[in-house]
Amino acid sequence: MSDIPESPPASANGAAVAPPVEVRHRGLITLSIMLATIMQVLDTTIANVALPSMTGDLGASQDTINWVLTSYIVSSAIMTPVTGWLADRIGKRELFLVSILGFVATSIACGLAWSLPSMVMFRLLQGVFGAAIVPLSQTFLLDINPREKAGQAMAMWGAGIMVGPIIGPTLGGWLTESYNWRWVFLINLPVGVLAILGCLAFLPRVPRRQRSFDLTGFALLSLAIGSLQLMLDRGGEVDWFSAAEIWLYLFVCVSGFWMFVVHILMKEHPFLDPRMFRDRNFRIGLIFIFVVGIILLASLALLPPMLSRILGYPVITTGWVMAPRGVGTMISMLLVGRLVRKVDPRVLVLAGLSLTALSLWEMTGFSPQMDSWPVIRSGIVQGLGLGLVFVPLSTIAFATLEPRFRADATSLFSLVRNIGSSIGISLVTVALARNVQINHAELGAFIQPFNPILAQVSPGALSGDRAALQMVDGLVNVQAAMVSYVNDFYLMMWVSLAAMPLALILRRPARG
């Protein structure tokens, strides 16, 4: 087993160069790292479809069962920023192994949970252990690969990050229907064991670096992130800002972030070194990954209920219809890993955003009468587009960043992506709920005796027949929901287009 240097030297322009020590078993290291990464990313969406089955077994209500998701999201978000300090303190390899082992152990505990409080506690611990897996996997792949292969390494990493949430609902639905919801968590055992064995055998050691722990900075950032996640999760249940609870979360979030920024600018050794934000590519990369987080998981949150509610697809069929999105992502990942060495990454980012916007524009043409082909076609195009954005972005964001900031930067990168996903899901969910009410009222205004179309659709409705009126109301509900989904797709399309000018601000890294 070979060691890798903690901080490879930087070039004259500040870009990281290839590690001077040749790392053995690079392929096996990558395989082990990606097994752990995919296992962790899958758990962000795989449990969603199992919630109805858990409700009865755990004695939970429709409202309280959502804490199974919230506990994981909040604990993971709070622990992600501390990854860099822990990696320096106890070692990257040691932290990665402890994270995988703890994640597998808590996954088994979730699969054996006997009540809602026990499930929430185990999910909270699962989020604590899983928080470091994704940022550390990105750090290791950047460390063990020379600079000219960074694009291919990020393609491999990005494939796991982006395909995991896509196949999660499909796999979760199949396991729940074919076996039991407990297998949604127990499936992590064989994958985790393989990842642990591979990392024990091949993962290189990295020298530790002594860093004092900024407890005040960590507490302020944790308070802000936790309040934000609670606000986004609880908002829909309590009608957002009509509840004092949400105003309290907002106040704590804004205050926490404000005091955290002031603190790190004033402290000599802060929790996150503000000097990393001097790198323009990294700053713009954070904005971009925020947008990618919004588009990726927001569209995934919209499509399954749309396919189920409007087109009547069962869970398994919904999963198969959405699977080609992952195929498109895999294709673009394979291509862009090589293209990023030959083509200006900024061009690839622009091309990816253009394809993403094109797919969202095509999704604005969805209707209740369509078959599955428009969903499959737009999914493939969107998968291609997001893959073209993700890999060059992950490469260029760290290309000119000093290697000593890498662990902190990758954890911040993952955190911003997750926050973008949470905000995106909340945004489209709120817009959907309100647009459904507005559209229902507008369409319902046309249901009156003087409308000749009503007589053609349901003659019995004119005479006040209850069954006929219920049928007409059902048609209005479907159309109102479809128009609301289309409005959300328009919103995400404009978000994609608005992000395109940022690509022009990125600085192209020097060729390796």
Secondary structure, DSSP 8 states (H G I E B T S, - for coil): -----SS--B-TTS-B---SS--TTHHHHHHHHHHHHHHHHHTTTTTGGGHHHHHHHTT--TTGGGHHHHHHHHHHHHHGGGHHHHHHHH-HHHHHHHHHHHHHHHHHHHHT--SHHHHHHHHHHHHHHHTTHHHHHHHHHHHHS-GGGHHHHHHHHHHHHHHHHHHHHHHHHHHHHHT-TTHHHHTHHHHHHHHHHHHHHH------------HHHHHHHHHHHHHHHHHHHHTTTTTGGGSHHHHHHHHHHHHHHHHHHHHHHH-SS-SS-GGGGG-HHHHHHHHHHHHHHHHHHHHHHHHHHHHHHTS---HHHHHHHHHHHHHHHHHHHHHHHHHTTTS-HHHHHHHHHHHHHHHHHHHTT--TT--SHHHHHHHHHHHHHHHHHHHHHHHHHHHTS-GGGHHHHHHHHHHHHHHHHHHHHHHHHHHHHHHHHHHHHHHHTT-STT-HHHHHH-HHHHTT-HHHHHHHHHHHHHHHHHHHHHHHHHHHHHHHHHHGGGGGTS------
